[in-house]
Amino acid sequence: MQRKTWIEPYLYVAPLVLLLGFVFGYPLLRNFEFSFKMVRGIDGPWIGLRNYQLILTQDVFWEAVLHNLQLLLAIPAMVAISLFVSVLLYDRIAGWRLYRIIVFIPFVLAIPIIAVVMKRMFQFNGPVNEVLRWLSLDFLALDWIGSSDVALWTVMILIIWREVGPRHHPVPRSPAGARRIADRGGQDRRRQLVAKAVAHHPAADARRD
């Protein structure tokens, strides 16, 4: 039996790495180069750090930075809601199949479809506000999309609903694993489920990488 050398696995993945480097890496390098030029068409004269100086003095830039920092609040919210829903689905409370469908819907639909549906739902005279008015909660019937005060939070709700999905609710991967978890007490099962959810969350994966 021929013994494999240490370099052989790298040779297998080298073509894909080179392709990804060309598709993603080359545009990034070109954009970085263009940031030091006054680009007109496909090239332009070198101007150093003037583009950076210009953008750092723009209020719009710092407003965009603030909005992105606010959207980061969605991460702890996603983690907390994911763990809560994981426990509910694992304990199979009344109506758990309906909850599972609601959580899974965003992964069935494409992102553009979700955006169109949510836009119609959160319009000033859309279904969300109509329900609020029917419940005599007119003061909560806001312009969710058109108002600068709440539009960002509406987007955050959409992000959380989109990302709180089945991949955040790990289940035993084998019948033996399921039996081992089932043999434990309820509190032990929940602790193990929480540990698995945190370990499989994208934020934890990013830290490991």
C-alpha positions in Angstrom: 0.0 0.0 0.0 1.5 3.3 -1.1 2.1 5.7 1.8 0.7 9.2 1.3 3.0 12.2 1.8 2.2 15.2 4.0 1.8 17.4 1.0 -0.7 15.3 -0.9 -3.9 16.7 0.9 -2.8 20.2 0.2 -2.4 19.4 -3.5 -6.0 18.2 -3.6 -7.3 21.5 -2.2 -4.9 23.8 -3.9 -7.0 24.3 -7.1 -10.0 25.3 -5.1 -7.9 27.6 -2.9 -6.4 29.2 -6.0 -9.9 29.7 -7.5 -11.3 31.2 -4.4 -8.3 33.4 -4.1 -8.8 34.7 -7.6 -12.5 35.2 -7.3 -12.5 36.9 -3.9 -8.9 37.8 -3.1 -8.1 39.7 -6.3 -11.1 42.1 -6.1 -10.3 42.8 -2.5 -6.7 43.7 -3.4 -7.9 45.9 -6.3 -10.4 47.7 -4.1 -7.7 48.3 -1.6 -5.5 49.7 -4.3 -8.3 51.9 -5.7 -8.8 53.4 -2.2 -5.5 55.3 -2.7 -6.4 56.6 -6.2 -8.9 58.9 -7.7 -10.4 56.3 -9.9 -11.9 57.3 -13.2 -13.0 54.3 -15.2 -10.6 51.4 -14.5 -7.7 53.5 -13.1 -6.7 56.9 -11.9 -3.9 59.0 -10.4 -2.5 58.2 -7.0 -3.8 60.5 -4.2 -2.6 58.7 -1.1 -4.9 58.9 2.0 -7.2 61.7 0.7 -10.1 59.3 0.2 -9.8 58.1 3.8 -9.5 61.7 5.0 -12.6 62.6 3.0 -14.8 59.7 4.3 -13.8 60.2 7.9 -15.1 63.7 7.8 -18.5 62.7 6.5 -21.4 62.5 9.0 -23.0 59.9 6.8 -20.1 57.5 7.3 -20.2 57.8 11.1 -24.0 57.4 11.1 -23.5 54.1 9.1 -20.9 53.0 11.6 -23.3 53.7 14.5 -26.1 51.7 12.7 -23.8 48.7 12.3 -22.9 48.8 15.9 -26.6 48.9 16.8 -27.2 45.9 14.6 -24.6 44.0 16.5 -27.1 43.9 19.4 -28.9 41.3 17.3 -26.2 38.7 18.1 -26.9 38.3 21.8 -30.6 38.5 21.1 -30.2 35.6 18.5 -28.2 33.5 21.0 -30.8 34.0 23.8 -33.8 33.4 21.6 -32.1 30.4 20.0 -31.5 28.8 23.4 -35.0 29.5 24.6 -36.6 28.0 21.5 -34.2 25.1 21.7 -35.5 24.2 25.1 -39.1 24.6 24.1 -38.8 22.4 21.1 -36.8 19.8 22.9 -39.3 19.5 25.7 -42.1 19.3 23.0 -44.5 21.7 24.7 -48.0 22.1 23.3 -47.9 23.4 19.8 -44.2 22.6 19.3 -44.7 21.5 15.8 -46.2 24.9 14.8 -43.3 26.7 16.5 -40.8 24.5 14.6 -42.5 25.4 11.3 -42.4 29.1 12.2 -38.7 28.9 13.0 -37.9 26.9 9.9 -39.8 29.1 7.4 -37.0 31.6 6.9 -34.7 28.8 5.7 -37.2 27.6 3.1 -37.7 31.0 1.6 -35.1 33.0 -0.3 -33.9 36.2 1.3 -35.4 38.5 -1.4 -38.8 36.8 -0.8 -38.5 37.4 2.9 -37.7 41.0 2.3 -40.8 41.5 0.1 -43.1 39.8 2.6 -41.7 41.7 5.5 -42.0 45.0 3.7 -45.7 44.4 3.0 -46.3 43.2 6.6 -44.7 46.2 8.2 -46.2 48.9 6.0 -48.1 51.6 7.8 -51.4 50.0 6.7 -50.0 46.5 6.6 -51.2 43.4 8.5 -49.0 44.1 11.6 -50.5 47.6 12.2 -54.0 46.3 11.4 -53.7 43.7 14.1 -52.4 46.3 16.5 -55.4 48.6 15.7 -57.8 45.7 16.1 -56.4 45.1 19.6 -56.9 48.8 20.4 -53.1 49.4 20.4 -53.1 52.2 18.0 -50.2 53.9 19.7 -48.0 50.9 18.6 -49.1 51.2 15.0 -46.0 52.8 13.7 -44.4 53.5 10.4 -42.1 50.6 10.9 -40.2 51.0 7.6 -40.6 54.7 6.7 -39.7 56.1 10.1 -36.0 56.7 10.8 -36.7 56.1 14.5 -37.8 52.5 14.2 -36.7 51.3 10.7 -33.3 50.1 12.0 -35.0 48.1 14.8 -37.4 46.6 12.2 -34.4 45.4 10.2 -33.0 43.9 13.4 -36.2 42.0 14.0 -36.0 40.6 10.5 -32.3 39.6 11.0 -33.1 37.8 14.2 -36.1 36.0 12.7 -34.0 35.0 9.7 -31.1 33.7 11.7 -32.9 32.0 14.6 -33.3 28.7 12.7 -32.8 25.0 12.9 -29.0 25.2 12.6 -29.1 26.9 16.0 -31.1 24.1 17.6 -28.8 21.0 17.5 -30.4 17.6 18.0 -28.7 14.3 18.8 -26.9 13.1 15.6 -27.5 9.4 16.4 -30.1 7.2 18.1 -27.5 6.3 20.8 -26.9 10.0 21.5 -30.6 10.6 21.7 -31.0 7.7 24.2 -28.2 9.0 26.4 -29.7 12.4 26.6 -33.2 11.0 27.2 -31.9 8.9 30.1 -30.8 12.1 32.0 -33.0 14.3 34.1 -34.8 17.2 32.6 -32.4 19.9 34.0 -29.4 17.9 32.8 -30.9 17.6 29.3 -31.5 21.4 29.2 -27.9 22.1 30.3 -26.5 19.8 27.6 -28.8 21.3 25.0 -27.7 24.8 25.9 -24.0 23.7 25.7 -24.6 22.2 22.3 -26.4 25.3 21.1 -23.6 27.6 22.2 -21.0 25.3 20.7 -22.8 25.2 17.3 -23.6 28.9 17.1 -21.9 30.9 14.3 -20.3 33.3 16.8 -18.6 30.4 18.5 -17.5 28.9 15.2 -16.0 32.3 14.2 -14.0 32.4 17.4 -12.6 28.9 16.8 -11.6 29.8 13.3 
